[in-house]
Amino acid sequence: MTVVTIHKAKTELSKLLARVEAGEEIVIARGDEPIAKLVPFEPKQQPVRGYGRFAHLRATLPANLFLEPMSDDELAAWEGKYSFPGDNGE
């Protein structure tokens, strides 16, 4: 582990970062007192998320659910046949 002063760290930051990328740890000190440490960044791997505790409630839909045409009754309801007085400004 290398110890460098703040002044040297400011003037040689690029070189220090290259050394850190290579795996070295560098301590930055103010006088004789260490104040910071440069270490390589290790990205955290996100765990693969499962379905969780409600997996047993997961519904399956038929593949052709949205591809089937509406029945005449469903189409009439969609077009407002079953609307109530006062709906749609009436």
C-alpha positions as CSV (number, residue, x, y, z in Angstrom):
1,M,0.0,0.0,0.0
2,T,1.5,3.3,-1.1
3,V,1.1,6.5,0.9
4,V,1.1,9.9,-1.0
5,T,0.6,13.5,0.1
6,I,-2.4,15.5,-1.1
7,H,-0.1,17.7,-3.2
8,K,1.4,14.7,-5.0
9,A,-2.1,13.2,-5.4
10,K,-3.4,16.4,-7.1
11,T,-0.4,16.6,-9.5
12,E,-0.3,12.9,-10.4
13,L,-3.9,11.9,-10.2
14,S,-4.0,10.2,-13.6
15,K,-1.0,8.1,-12.8
16,L,-2.4,7.2,-9.4
17,L,-5.7,6.1,-10.9
18,A,-3.9,3.9,-13.5
19,R,-2.1,2.2,-10.6
20,V,-5.4,1.8,-8.8
21,E,-6.9,0.2,-11.9
22,A,-4.1,-2.3,-11.9
23,G,-5.2,-3.4,-8.4
24,E,-3.0,-1.3,-6.1
25,E,-4.4,0.5,-3.1
26,I,-3.2,4.1,-2.5
27,V,-3.6,6.1,0.7
28,I,-3.7,9.9,0.6
29,A,-2.3,11.6,3.6
30,R,-2.3,15.2,5.0
31,G,1.2,15.3,6.5
32,D,1.5,12.0,8.4
33,E,-2.2,11.5,8.9
34,P,-4.0,9.3,6.4
35,I,-7.3,10.8,5.3
36,A,-8.4,8.8,2.2
37,K,-7.9,5.5,0.4
38,L,-8.1,5.0,-3.4
39,V,-9.2,1.4,-4.2
40,P,-10.4,-0.3,-7.4
41,F,-14.1,0.0,-8.0
42,E,-16.0,-3.3,-8.0
43,P,-19.5,-3.1,-9.4
44,K,-22.0,-5.0,-7.4
45,Q,-23.8,-7.8,-9.2
46,Q,-27.6,-7.5,-8.9
47,P,-29.2,-10.7,-7.8
48,V,-31.7,-12.3,-10.2
49,R,-35.1,-11.7,-8.8
50,G,-37.6,-14.5,-8.7
51,Y,-41.4,-14.3,-8.5
52,G,-41.4,-13.8,-4.8
53,R,-43.8,-14.9,-2.2
54,F,-46.9,-14.4,-4.4
55,A,-45.7,-16.8,-7.1
56,H,-48.5,-19.2,-6.3
57,L,-51.0,-16.5,-7.3
58,R,-49.6,-15.9,-10.7
59,A,-52.3,-16.2,-13.3
60,T,-51.8,-17.6,-16.8
61,L,-53.7,-16.2,-19.7
62,P,-54.7,-18.1,-22.8
63,A,-52.5,-17.2,-25.8
64,N,-55.4,-16.2,-28.0
65,L,-57.2,-14.0,-25.4
66,F,-56.7,-10.8,-27.3
67,L,-56.9,-12.2,-30.8
68,E,-60.4,-13.4,-30.7
69,P,-63.1,-11.1,-32.1
70,M,-65.7,-9.8,-29.7
71,S,-69.1,-11.4,-29.5
72,D,-72.1,-9.4,-30.7
73,D,-73.2,-8.8,-27.1
74,E,-69.7,-7.6,-26.1
75,L,-69.5,-5.3,-29.1
76,A,-73.0,-3.8,-28.3
77,A,-71.8,-3.2,-24.7
78,W,-68.6,-1.5,-26.0
79,E,-70.7,0.7,-28.2
80,G,-72.9,1.8,-25.4
81,K,-76.0,-0.3,-25.8
82,Y,-76.1,-0.9,-22.0
83,S,-75.4,2.6,-20.9
84,F,-77.6,4.1,-18.2
85,P,-79.5,7.4,-18.5
86,G,-77.2,10.2,-17.5
87,D,-74.1,8.6,-19.0
88,N,-72.4,10.3,-21.8
89,G,-74.3,13.6,-21.2
90,E,-77.8,12.1,-21.7
